[in-house]
Amino acid sequence: MELLFKEWKSHNNLKRFSTVQPHLVEGLIWSSLLSLLLKRYLCRAAAQKVALRLSMFKMAKTPIGWFEPIMKSLALQAKSQLEADVAWAIEFIGKTCKRSQQAKSRKDNSLDDIWRHLNA
């Protein structure tokens, strides 16, 4: 939970707000949470498409090119454009957010691998 909150605060502009009006602050918090959930959903969809584990950190750092078109399509309720934007974003995330192999990592040491062994 702590890592999720850290990601939410660090990569979704939850540090400061330029208003002290409670209703605006609440709206900004909800918007930030929804954008985090959408980004995570798209990263998971991209990971399934490329059949690789992707880096949530890299995904959180790269939304500038793909997140805005999705939000714009949602705001305009342009369903066909939204589908195209989501497909492009999934493709982009799958190509650019691959995990780097760390020298310290061992095989079967990831959370996914641990779950796989427990469920076997």
MMTF fields as JSON, N, C-alpha, C and O atoms, coordinates in Angstrom:
{
  "mmtfVersion": "1.0.0",
  "mmtfProducer": "UNKNOWN",
  "numBonds": 479,
  "numAtoms": 480,
  "numGroups": 120,
  "numChains": 1,
  "numModels": 1,
  "chainsPerModel": [1],
  "groupsPerChain": [120],
  "chainIdList": ["A"],
  "bondAtomList": [4, 2, 8, 6, 12, 10, 16, 14, 20, 18, 24, 22, 28, 26, 32, 30, 36, 34, 40, 38, 44, 42, 48, 46, 52, 50, 56, 54, 60, 58, 64, 62, 68, 66, 72, 70, 76, 74, 80, 78, 84, 82, 88, 86, 92, 90, 96, 94, 100, 98, 104, 102, 108, 106, 112, 110, 116, 114, 120, 118, 124, 122, 128, 126, 132, 130, 136, 134, 140, 138, 144, 142, 148, 146, 152, 150, 156, 154, 160, 158, 164, 162, 168, 166, 172, 170, 176, 174, 180, 178, 184, 182, 188, 186, 192, 190, 196, 194, 200, 198, 204, 202, 208, 206, 212, 210, 216, 214, 220, 218, 224, 222, 228, 226, 232, 230, 236, 234, 240, 238, 244, 242, 248, 246, 252, 250, 256, 254, 260, 258, 264, 262, 268, 266, 272, 270, 276, 274, 280, 278, 284, 282, 288, 286, 292, 290, 296, 294, 300, 298, 304, 302, 308, 306, 312, 310, 316, 314, 320, 318, 324, 322, 328, 326, 332, 330, 336, 334, 340, 338, 344, 342, 348, 346, 352, 350, 356, 354, 360, 358, 364, 362, 368, 366, 372, 370, 376, 374, 380, 378, 384, 382, 388, 386, 392, 390, 396, 394, 400, 398, 404, 402, 408, 406, 412, 410, 416, 414, 420, 418, 424, 422, 428, 426, 432, 430, 436, 434, 440, 438, 444, 442, 448, 446, 452, 450, 456, 454, 460, 458, 464, 462, 468, 466, 472, 470, 476, 474],
  "bondOrderList": [1, 1, 1, 1, 1, 1, 1, 1, 1, 1, 1, 1, 1, 1, 1, 1, 1, 1, 1, 1, 1, 1, 1, 1, 1, 1, 1, 1, 1, 1, 1, 1, 1, 1, 1, 1, 1, 1, 1, 1, 1, 1, 1, 1, 1, 1, 1, 1, 1, 1, 1, 1, 1, 1, 1, 1, 1, 1, 1, 1, 1, 1, 1, 1, 1, 1, 1, 1, 1, 1, 1, 1, 1, 1, 1, 1, 1, 1, 1, 1, 1, 1, 1, 1, 1, 1, 1, 1, 1, 1, 1, 1, 1, 1, 1, 1, 1, 1, 1, 1, 1, 1, 1, 1, 1, 1, 1, 1, 1, 1, 1, 1, 1, 1, 1, 1, 1, 1, 1],
  "groupList": [{"groupName": "MET", "atomNameList": ["N", "CA", "C", "O"], "elementList": ["N", "C", "C", "O"], "formalChargeList": [0, 0, 0, 0], "bondAtomList": [1, 0, 2, 1, 3, 2], "bondOrderList": [1, 1, 2], "singleLetterCode": "M", "chemCompType": "L-PEPTIDE LINKING"}, {"groupName": "GLU", "atomNameList": ["N", "CA", "C", "O"], "elementList": ["N", "C", "C", "O"], "formalChargeList": [0, 0, 0, 0], "bondAtomList": [1, 0, 2, 1, 3, 2], "bondOrderList": [1, 1, 2], "singleLetterCode": "E", "chemCompType": "L-PEPTIDE LINKING"}, {"groupName": "LEU", "atomNameList": ["N", "CA", "C", "O"], "elementList": ["N", "C", "C", "O"], "formalChargeList": [0, 0, 0, 0], "bondAtomList": [1, 0, 2, 1, 3, 2], "bondOrderList": [1, 1, 2], "singleLetterCode": "L", "chemCompType": "L-PEPTIDE LINKING"}, {"groupName": "PHE", "atomNameList": ["N", "CA", "C", "O"], "elementList": ["N", "C", "C", "O"], "formalChargeList": [0, 0, 0, 0], "bondAtomList": [1, 0, 2, 1, 3, 2], "bondOrderList": [1, 1, 2], "singleLetterCode": "F", "chemCompType": "L-PEPTIDE LINKING"}, {"groupName": "LYS", "atomNameList": ["N", "CA", "C", "O"], "elementList": ["N", "C", "C", "O"], "formalChargeList": [0, 0, 0, 0], "bondAtomList": [1, 0, 2, 1, 3, 2], "bondOrderList": [1, 1, 2], "singleLetterCode": "K", "chemCompType": "L-PEPTIDE LINKING"}, {"groupName": "TRP", "atomNameList": ["N", "CA", "C", "O"], "elementList": ["N", "C", "C", "O"], "formalChargeList": [0, 0, 0, 0], "bondAtomList": [1, 0, 2, 1, 3, 2], "bondOrderList": [1, 1, 2], "singleLetterCode": "W", "chemCompType": "L-PEPTIDE LINKING"}, {"groupName": "SER", "atomNameList": ["N", "CA", "C", "O"], "elementList": ["N", "C", "C", "O"], "formalChargeList": [0, 0, 0, 0], "bondAtomList": [1, 0, 2, 1, 3, 2], "bondOrderList": [1, 1, 2], "singleLetterCode": "S", "chemCompType": "L-PEPTIDE LINKING"}, {"groupName": "HIS", "atomNameList": ["N", "CA", "C", "O"], "elementList": ["N", "C", "C", "O"], "formalChargeList": [0, 0, 0, 0], "bondAtomList": [1, 0, 2, 1, 3, 2], "bondOrderList": [1, 1, 2], "singleLetterCode": "H", "chemCompType": "L-PEPTIDE LINKING"}, {"groupName": "ASN", "atomNameList": ["N", "CA", "C", "O"], "elementList": ["N", "C", "C", "O"], "formalChargeList": [0, 0, 0, 0], "bondAtomList": [1, 0, 2, 1, 3, 2], "bondOrderList": [1, 1, 2], "singleLetterCode": "N", "chemCompType": "L-PEPTIDE LINKING"}, {"groupName": "ARG", "atomNameList": ["N", "CA", "C", "O"], "elementList": ["N", "C", "C", "O"], "formalChargeList": [0, 0, 0, 0], "bondAtomList": [1, 0, 2, 1, 3, 2], "bondOrderList": [1, 1, 2], "singleLetterCode": "R", "chemCompType": "L-PEPTIDE LINKING"}, {"groupName": "THR", "atomNameList": ["N", "CA", "C", "O"], "elementList": ["N", "C", "C", "O"], "formalChargeList": [0, 0, 0, 0], "bondAtomList": [1, 0, 2, 1, 3, 2], "bondOrderList": [1, 1, 2], "singleLetterCode": "T", "chemCompType": "L-PEPTIDE LINKING"}, {"groupName": "VAL", "atomNameList": ["N", "CA", "C", "O"], "elementList": ["N", "C", "C", "O"], "formalChargeList": [0, 0, 0, 0], "bondAtomList": [1, 0, 2, 1, 3, 2], "bondOrderList": [1, 1, 2], "singleLetterCode": "V", "chemCompType": "L-PEPTIDE LINKING"}, {"groupName": "GLN", "atomNameList": ["N", "CA", "C", "O"], "elementList": ["N", "C", "C", "O"], "formalChargeList": [0, 0, 0, 0], "bondAtomList": [1, 0, 2, 1, 3, 2], "bondOrderList": [1, 1, 2], "singleLetterCode": "Q", "chemCompType": "L-PEPTIDE LINKING"}, {"groupName": "PRO", "atomNameList": ["N", "CA", "C", "O"], "elementList": ["N", "C", "C", "O"], "formalChargeList": [0, 0, 0, 0], "bondAtomList": [1, 0, 2, 1, 3, 2], "bondOrderList": [1, 1, 2], "singleLetterCode": "P", "chemCompType": "L-PEPTIDE LINKING"}, {"groupName": "GLY", "atomNameList": ["N", "CA", "C", "O"], "elementList": ["N", "C", "C", "O"], "formalChargeList": [0, 0, 0, 0], "bondAtomList": [1, 0, 2, 1, 3, 2], "bondOrderList": [1, 1, 2], "singleLetterCode": "G", "chemCompType": "PEPTIDE LINKING"}, {"groupName": "ILE", "atomNameList": ["N", "CA", "C", "O"], "elementList": ["N", "C", "C", "O"], "formalChargeList": [0, 0, 0, 0], "bondAtomList": [1, 0, 2, 1, 3, 2], "bondOrderList": [1, 1, 2], "singleLetterCode": "I", "chemCompType": "L-PEPTIDE LINKING"}, {"groupName": "TYR", "atomNameList": ["N", "CA", "C", "O"], "elementList": ["N", "C", "C", "O"], "formalChargeList": [0, 0, 0, 0], "bondAtomList": [1, 0, 2, 1, 3, 2], "bondOrderList": [1, 1, 2], "singleLetterCode": "Y", "chemCompType": "L-PEPTIDE LINKING"}, {"groupName": "CYS", "atomNameList": ["N", "CA", "C", "O"], "elementList": ["N", "C", "C", "O"], "formalChargeList": [0, 0, 0, 0], "bondAtomList": [1, 0, 2, 1, 3, 2], "bondOrderList": [1, 1, 2], "singleLetterCode": "C", "chemCompType": "L-PEPTIDE LINKING"}, {"groupName": "ALA", "atomNameList": ["N", "CA", "C", "O"], "elementList": ["N", "C", "C", "O"], "formalChargeList": [0, 0, 0, 0], "bondAtomList": [1, 0, 2, 1, 3, 2], "bondOrderList": [1, 1, 2], "singleLetterCode": "A", "chemCompType": "L-PEPTIDE LINKING"}, {"groupName": "ASP", "atomNameList": ["N", "CA", "C", "O"], "elementList": ["N", "C", "C", "O"], "formalChargeList": [0, 0, 0, 0], "bondAtomList": [1, 0, 2, 1, 3, 2], "bondOrderList": [1, 1, 2], "singleLetterCode": "D", "chemCompType": "L-PEPTIDE LINKING"}],
  "groupTypeList": [0, 1, 2, 2, 3, 4, 1, 5, 4, 6, 7, 8, 8, 2, 4, 9, 3, 6, 10, 11, 12, 13, 7, 2, 11, 1, 14, 2, 15, 5, 6, 6, 2, 2, 6, 2, 2, 2, 4, 9, 16, 2, 17, 9, 18, 18, 18, 12, 4, 11, 18, 2, 9, 2, 6, 0, 3, 4, 0, 18, 4, 10, 13, 15, 14, 5, 3, 1, 13, 15, 0, 4, 6, 2, 18, 2, 12, 18, 4, 6, 12, 2, 1, 18, 19, 11, 18, 5, 18, 15, 1, 3, 15, 14, 4, 10, 17, 4, 9, 6, 12, 12, 18, 4, 6, 9, 4, 19, 8, 6, 2, 19, 19, 15, 5, 9, 7, 2, 8, 18],
  "groupIdList": [1, 2, 3, 4, 5, 6, 7, 8, 9, 10, 11, 12, 13, 14, 15, 16, 17, 18, 19, 20, 21, 22, 23, 24, 25, 26, 27, 28, 29, 30, 31, 32, 33, 34, 35, 36, 37, 38, 39, 40, 41, 42, 43, 44, 45, 46, 47, 48, 49, 50, 51, 52, 53, 54, 55, 56, 57, 58, 59, 60, 61, 62, 63, 64, 65, 66, 67, 68, 69, 70, 71, 72, 73, 74, 75, 76, 77, 78, 79, 80, 81, 82, 83, 84, 85, 86, 87, 88, 89, 90, 91, 92, 93, 94, 95, 96, 97, 98, 99, 100, 101, 102, 103, 104, 105, 106, 107, 108, 109, 110, 111, 112, 113, 114, 115, 116, 117, 118, 119, 120],
  "secStructList": [7, 2, 2, 2, 2, 2, 2, 2, 2, 2, 2, 6, 6, 7, 1, 7, 7, 1, 7, 7, 7, 2, 2, 2, 2, 2, 2, 2, 2, 2, 2, 2, 2, 2, 2, 2, 2, 2, 2, 2, 2, 2, 2, 2, 2, 2, 2, 2, 2, 2, 6, 1, 7, 5, 7, 2, 2, 2, 2, 2, 2, 7, 6, 6, 6, 6, 2, 2, 2, 2, 2, 2, 2, 2, 2, 2, 6, 7, 2, 2, 2, 2, 2, 2, 2, 2, 2, 2, 2, 2, 2, 2, 2, 2, 2, 2, 7, 5, 7, 7, 7, 7, 6, 6, 7, 7, 6, 6, 7, 1, 2, 2, 2, 2, 2, 2, 2, 2, 2, 7],
  "xCoordList": [0.82, 0.0, 0.875, 0.56, 1.969, 2.859, 3.475, 3.602, 3.855, 4.429, 3.399, 3.725, 2.162, 1.1, 0.902, 0.773, 0.878, 0.716, 1.907, 1.737, 3.113, 4.303, 4.206, 4.507, 3.786, 3.615, 2.549, 2.723, 1.462, 0.367, 0.854, 0.551, 1.607, 2.098, 3.173, 3.158, 4.093, 5.242, 4.931, 5.453, 4.09, 3.896, 2.536, 2.252, 1.7, 0.379, 0.121, -1.033, 1.172, 1.056, 0.173, -0.695, 0.384, -0.386, 0.404, 0.028, 1.47, 2.3, 1.647, 1.514, 1.247, 0.658, -0.485, -0.519, -1.411, -2.497, -2.454, -2.045, -2.869, -2.837, -4.137, -4.438, -4.893, -6.148, -6.32, -5.77, -7.087, -7.406, -8.901, -9.39, -9.616, -11.049, -11.269, -10.807, -11.96, -12.091, -12.689, -12.243, -13.683, -14.312, -13.362, -13.343, -12.576, -11.593, -10.49, -10.066, -10.028, -8.986, -9.493, -8.773, -10.719, -11.285, -11.395, -11.083, -11.838, -11.92, -10.56, -10.429, -9.544, -8.186, -7.657, -6.978, -7.965, -7.529, -8.194, -7.523, -9.501, -10.202, -9.69, -9.515, -9.449, -8.913, -7.545, -7.245, -6.724, -5.396, -5.468, -4.724, -6.359, -6.514, -7.024, -6.544, -7.992, -8.509, -7.442, -7.373, -6.615, -5.554, -4.534, -4.023, -4.226, -3.316, -3.893, -3.184, -5.168, -5.806, -5.826, -5.575, -6.119, -6.135, -4.746, -4.601, -3.731, -2.362, -1.952, -1.332, -2.29, -1.954, -2.707, -2.147, -3.96, -4.749, -4.115, -3.981, -3.731, -3.123, -1.772, -1.41, -1.03, 0.265, 0.056, 0.8, -0.941, -1.236, -1.691, -1.291, -2.53, -2.984, -1.801, -1.72, -0.886, 0.308, 1.186, 1.739, 1.321, 2.133, 1.555, 2.305, 0.238, -0.388, -0.178, 0.047, -0.252, -0.095, 1.308, 1.466, 2.319, 3.696, 4.219, 5.337, 3.406, 3.764, 5.086, 5.917, 5.263, 6.441, 6.009, 4.936, 6.855, 6.612, 7.123, 8.239, 6.302, 6.678, 6.959, 6.528, 7.679, 8.052, 6.972, 6.718, 6.34, 5.352, 6.029, 5.425, 7.277, 8.009, 8.21, 7.97, 8.652, 8.835, 7.508, 7.443, 6.448, 5.138, 4.693, 4.139, 4.935, 4.524, 5.305, 4.821, 6.504, 7.333, 7.089, 7.604, 6.317, 6.164, 4.766, 4.485, 3.871, 2.506, 2.343, 1.263, 3.364, 3.224, 2.736, 1.908, 3.21, 2.814, 1.521, 0.906, 1.083, -0.069, -1.271, -2.385, -1.09, -2.189, -3.146, -4.362, -2.598, -3.441, -4.438, -5.607, -4.029, -5.026, -6.17, -7.315, -5.864, -6.915, -7.887, -9.101, -7.363, -8.216, -9.062, -10.23, -8.456, -9.191, -10.331, -11.441, -10.059, -11.094, -12.215, -13.389, -11.841, -12.855, -13.725, -14.949, -13.081, -13.823, -14.774, -15.882, -14.342, -15.169, -16.15, -16.977, -16.053, -16.891, -16.784, -17.77, -15.565, -15.287, -14.849, -13.662, -15.814, -15.55, -14.537, -13.612, -14.693, -13.752, -12.351, -11.362, -12.265, -10.953, -10.346, -9.138, -11.176, -10.71, -10.147, -9.089, -10.834, -10.337, -8.992, -8.094, -8.848, -7.579, -6.476, -5.346, -6.806, -5.806, -5.36, -4.175, -6.308, -5.969, -5.105, -4.125, -5.462, -4.666, -3.24, -2.274, -3.119, -1.789, -1.014, 0.177, -1.683, -1.014, -0.515, 0.6, -1.322, -0.92, 0.299, 1.231, 0.283, 1.432, 2.689, 3.766, 2.537, 3.651, 4.214, 5.428, 3.338, 3.771, 4.49, 5.504, 3.976, 4.598, 6.009, 6.866, 6.252, 7.588, 8.557, 9.739, 8.079, 8.984, 9.126, 10.009, 8.297, 8.305, 8.749, 8.344, 9.573, 10.075, 11.017, 11.783, 10.947, 11.824, 13.261, 13.537, 14.157, 15.584, 16.012, 15.583, 16.851, 17.356, 18.38, 19.377, 18.145, 19.079, 20.083, 19.748, 21.312, 22.366, 22.084, 22.445, 21.444, 21.211, 20.029, 19.855, 19.212, 18.013, 18.363, 19.244, 17.638, 17.805, 16.578, 15.513, 16.732, 15.591, 14.634, 15.07, 13.345, 12.297, 12.255, 11.806, 12.714, 12.741, 11.674, 11.529, 10.934, 9.93, 8.654, 8.459, 7.8, 6.539, 5.686, 5.041, 5.677, 4.923, 5.429, 4.636, 6.754, 7.328, 7.033, 6.787, 7.055, 6.74, 5.295, 5.01, 4.37, 2.957, 2.797, 2.025, 3.526, 3.437, 3.851, 3.216, 4.916, 5.378, 4.386, 4.186, 3.761, 2.794, 1.526, 0.905, 1.152, -0.068, 0.145, -0.817, 1.398, 1.697, 1.319, 1.509],
  "yCoordList": [-1.179, 0.0, 1.257, 2.255, 1.18, 2.327, 2.662, 3.834, 1.63, 1.873, 2.458, 3.299, 2.011, 2.565, 4.041, 4.858, 4.387, 5.792, 6.622, 7.759, 6.057, 6.768, 7.035, 8.135, 6.029, 6.215, 7.271, 8.134, 7.199, 8.145, 9.566, 10.477, 9.753, 11.078, 11.568, 12.729, 10.699, 11.106, 11.3, 12.225, 10.443, 10.471, 11.0, 11.049, 11.392, 11.908, 13.285, 13.665, 14.034, 15.407, 15.539, 16.41, 14.707, 14.779, 15.493, 15.417, 16.173, 16.837, 18.112, 18.297, 18.979, 20.269, 20.594, 20.162, 21.358, 21.859, 23.378, 23.976, 23.991, 25.45, 26.077, 27.227, 25.328, 25.826, 25.301, 24.262, 26.035, 25.574, 25.302, 25.017, 25.388, 25.123, 23.62, 22.856, 23.192, 21.756, 20.941, 19.821, 21.473, 20.709, 20.52, 19.459, 21.546, 21.407, 20.431, 19.618, 20.504, 19.588, 18.146, 17.257, 17.91, 16.562, 16.069, 14.914, 16.944, 16.572, 16.23, 15.28, 17.008, 16.737, 15.411, 14.673, 15.114, 13.832, 12.673, 11.703, 12.758, 11.684, 11.545, 10.43, 12.671, 12.629, 11.967, 11.179, 12.291, 11.708, 10.2, 9.439, 9.773, 8.344, 7.61, 6.523, 8.199, 7.572, 7.486, 6.489, 8.51, 8.451, 7.378, 6.704, 7.207, 6.137, 4.777, 3.921, 4.572, 3.294, 3.036, 1.914, 4.053, 3.897, 3.558, 2.684, 4.242, 3.955, 2.529, 1.84, 2.089, 0.723, -0.309, -1.338, -0.026, -0.934, -1.062, -2.166, 0.065, 0.034, -0.672, -1.354, -0.512, -1.195, -2.707, -3.475, -3.128, -4.57, -5.109, -6.203, -4.345, -4.779, -4.888, -5.831, -3.931, -3.976, -5.165, -5.819, -5.452, -6.591, -7.899, -8.784, -8.029, -9.236, -9.328, -10.412, -8.189, -8.196, -8.62, -9.403, -8.107, -8.449, -9.666, -10.121, -10.19, -11.375, -11.185, -12.091, -10.004, -9.684, -8.915, -8.313, -8.944, -8.078, -6.69, -6.532, -5.697, -4.326, -3.56, -3.95, -2.479, -1.647, -0.6, 0.262, -0.683, 0.332, 1.687, 2.718, 1.691, 2.939, 3.614, 4.813, 2.839, 3.415, 3.89, 4.943, 3.117, 3.502, 4.812, 5.682, 4.949, 6.157, 7.376, 8.501, 7.169, 8.277, 8.656, 9.679, 7.861, 8.107, 8.489, 8.302, 9.009, 9.235, 10.464, 10.678, 11.267, 12.53, 12.324, 13.103, 11.32, 11.129, 10.37, 10.503, 9.575, 8.708, 8.97, 8.593, 9.593, 9.756, 10.883, 10.744, 11.978, 13.13, 12.805, 13.172, 12.126, 11.788, 10.925, 11.083, 10.018, 9.183, 10.044, 9.882, 10.949, 11.818, 12.735, 12.993, 13.219, 14.086, 13.314, 13.83, 12.098, 11.27, 10.948, 10.929, 10.697, 10.456, 11.694, 11.598, 12.85, 14.093, 14.398, 14.889, 14.107, 14.384, 13.248, 13.356, 12.167, 10.978, 10.442, 10.011, 10.483, 9.996, 8.536, 8.242, 7.633, 6.215, 5.612, 4.925, 5.852, 5.249, 5.825, 5.103, 7.122, 7.735, 7.202, 6.973, 7.006, 6.459, 5.056, 4.732, 4.229, 2.875, 2.918, 2.14, 3.819, 3.949, 4.45, 3.964, 5.423, 5.964, 4.917, 4.822, 4.135, 3.089, 2.012, 1.555, 1.612, 0.604, 1.107, 0.368, 2.358, 2.934, 3.01, 2.7, 3.42, 3.531, 2.169, 2.061, 1.143, -0.206, -0.656, -1.242, -0.38, -0.717, 0.031, -0.554, 1.329, 2.177, 1.713, 1.588, 1.462, 1.019, -0.327, -0.543, -1.216, -2.522, -2.431, -3.251, -1.435, -1.28, -0.536, -0.878, 0.476, 1.374, 1.112, 1.689, 0.273, 0.111, -1.274, -1.748, -1.915, -3.242, -3.112, -2.154, -4.085, -4.078, -4.328, -5.122, -3.651, -3.886, -5.019, -5.092, -5.897, -6.987, -6.421, -5.835, -6.59, -6.097, -7.182, -8.365, -6.762, -7.723, -8.469, -9.638, -7.807, -8.44, -9.404, -10.184, -9.35, -10.196, -11.643, -11.935, -12.537, -13.962, -14.486, -13.87, -15.608, -16.25, -16.732, -17.168, -16.654, -17.072, -16.218, -16.691, -14.974, -14.107, -13.018, -12.25, -12.933, -11.882, -12.29, -13.464, -11.329, -11.619, -12.571, -13.465, -12.387, -13.288, -14.733, -15.672, -14.897, -16.236, -16.868, -18.071, -16.07, -16.586, -17.061, -18.135, -16.258, -16.661, -17.944, -18.827, -18.04, -19.227, -20.471, -21.519, -20.361, -21.5, -21.845, -23.023, -20.842, -21.096, -21.753, -22.569, -21.394, -21.945, -23.292, -23.949, -23.701, -24.971, -26.173, -27.306],
  "zCoordList": [0.0, 0.0, 0.0, -0.648, 0.738, 0.823, -0.542, -0.896, -1.307, -2.627, -3.587, -4.426, -3.458, -4.292, -3.978, -4.889, -2.693, -2.312, -2.782, -3.222, -2.69, -3.163, -4.667, -5.129, -5.419, -6.864, -7.134, -7.994, -6.405, -6.571, -6.319, -7.089, -5.242, -4.875, -5.847, -6.254, -6.214, -7.015, -8.493, -9.115, -9.063, -10.509, -10.943, -12.14, -10.007, -10.369, -9.782, -9.58, -9.505, -9.021, -7.783, -7.729, -6.824, -5.593, -4.496, -3.326, -4.842, -3.845, -3.317, -2.108, -4.227, -3.858, -4.793, -5.946, -4.272, -5.098, -5.071, -4.076, -6.15, -6.237, -5.748, -6.067, -4.983, -4.43, -3.012, -2.646, -2.227, -0.885, -0.753, 0.34, -1.854, -1.828, -1.7, -2.547, -0.662, -0.379, -1.522, -1.77, -2.22, -3.302, -4.477, -5.1, -4.779, -5.852, -5.466, -6.288, -4.237, -3.773, -3.84, -4.296, -3.39, -3.443, -4.884, -5.174, -5.787, -7.204, -7.788, -8.56, -7.418, -7.907, -7.363, -8.076, -6.114, -5.537, -6.268, -6.623, -6.499, -7.218, -8.647, -9.139, -9.315, -10.68, -10.711, -11.608, -9.73, -9.649, -9.422, -10.041, -8.541, -8.288, -9.525, -9.846, -10.217, -11.436, -12.519, -13.238, -12.644, -13.657, -13.311, -14.205, -12.026, -11.613, -11.968, -12.497, -11.682, -11.996, -13.495, -13.935, -14.274, -15.729, -16.257, -17.112, -15.753, -16.205, -15.845, -16.654, -14.65, -14.242, -15.09, -15.469, -15.377, -16.218, -17.608, -18.134, -18.19, -19.526, -19.502, -20.46, -18.415, -18.314, -18.226, -18.837, -17.477, -17.398, -18.747, -19.145, -19.458, -20.783, -21.731, -22.519, -21.659, -22.517, -22.153, -23.037, -20.859, -20.42, -20.948, -21.36, -20.939, -21.476, -22.978, -23.514, -23.654, -25.11, -25.534, -26.471, -24.853, -25.229, -24.468, -24.709, -23.546, -22.747, -22.009, -21.951, -21.453, -20.651, -19.414, -19.382, -18.403, -17.246, -17.596, -18.09, -17.336, -17.643, -16.358, -15.272, -16.505, -15.369, -15.109, -15.95, -13.941, -13.558, -13.414, -13.709, -12.964, -12.818, -14.167, -14.309, -15.162, -16.499, -17.067, -17.702, -16.84, -17.332, -16.688, -17.36, -15.393, -14.679, -15.14, -15.02, -15.666, -16.13, -17.593, -18.045, -18.35, -19.789, -20.262, -21.446, -19.425, -19.915, -20.792, -21.341, -20.94, -21.668, -23.097, -23.569, -23.791, -25.18, -25.389, -26.447, -24.418, -24.659, -23.764, -24.126, -22.623, -21.682, -22.079, -21.953, -22.551, -22.924, -24.034, -23.909, -25.125, -26.152, -25.623, -26.046, -24.703, -24.122, -23.323, -23.439, -22.519, -21.717, -22.602, -22.313, -23.677, -24.599, -25.272, -25.4, -25.693, -26.319, -25.334, -25.702, -24.077, -23.049, -22.838, -22.758, -22.75, -22.52, -23.676, -23.46, -24.894, -26.071, -26.367, -27.272, -25.604, -25.798, -27.226, -27.826, -27.747, -29.1, -28.999, -28.86, -29.072, -28.823, -29.791, -29.359, -31.073, -32.027, -31.857, -31.981, -31.575, -31.348, -30.048, -29.973, -29.032, -27.759, -27.958, -27.418, -28.719, -28.991, -29.695, -29.371, -30.653, -31.373, -30.439, -30.49, -29.587, -28.655, -27.639, -27.319, -27.136, -26.163, -26.823, -26.234, -28.027, -28.737, -28.973, -28.784, -29.384, -29.611, -28.297, -28.264, -27.207, -25.91, -25.436, -24.927, -25.597, -25.19, -25.985, -25.433, -27.271, -28.125, -27.676, -27.567, -27.416, -26.994, -25.652, -25.494, -24.694, -23.365, -23.467, -22.803, -24.283, -24.454, -25.017, -24.688, -25.865, -26.466, -25.554, -25.508, -24.825, -24.114, -22.622, -21.988, -22.05, -20.598, -20.152, -19.091, -20.951, -20.569, -19.386, -19.283, -18.503, -17.337, -17.749, -18.648, -17.087, -17.292, -16.377, -15.226, -16.885, -16.061, -15.096, -15.518, -13.823, -12.815, -12.476, -12.419, -12.253, -11.952, -10.653, -10.519, -9.703, -8.405, -8.412, -7.475, -9.473, -9.464, -9.779, -10.588, -9.109, -9.342, -10.053, -10.019, -10.688, -11.319, -10.232, -9.167, -10.498, -9.568, -8.298, -7.254, -8.375, -7.216, -7.285, -6.334, -8.366, -8.492, -7.765, -7.449, -7.508, -6.831, -7.664, -7.115, -8.984, -9.854, -9.737, -9.67, -9.714, -9.604, -8.247, -8.163, -7.196, -5.863, -5.82, -5.291, -6.38, -6.441, -7.248, -6.876, -8.352, -9.204, -8.421, -8.541, -7.616, -6.827, -5.729, -5.43, -5.124, -4.064, -4.601, -3.92, -5.815, -6.411, -7.094, -7.492, -7.228, -7.911, -7.091, -7.531]
}
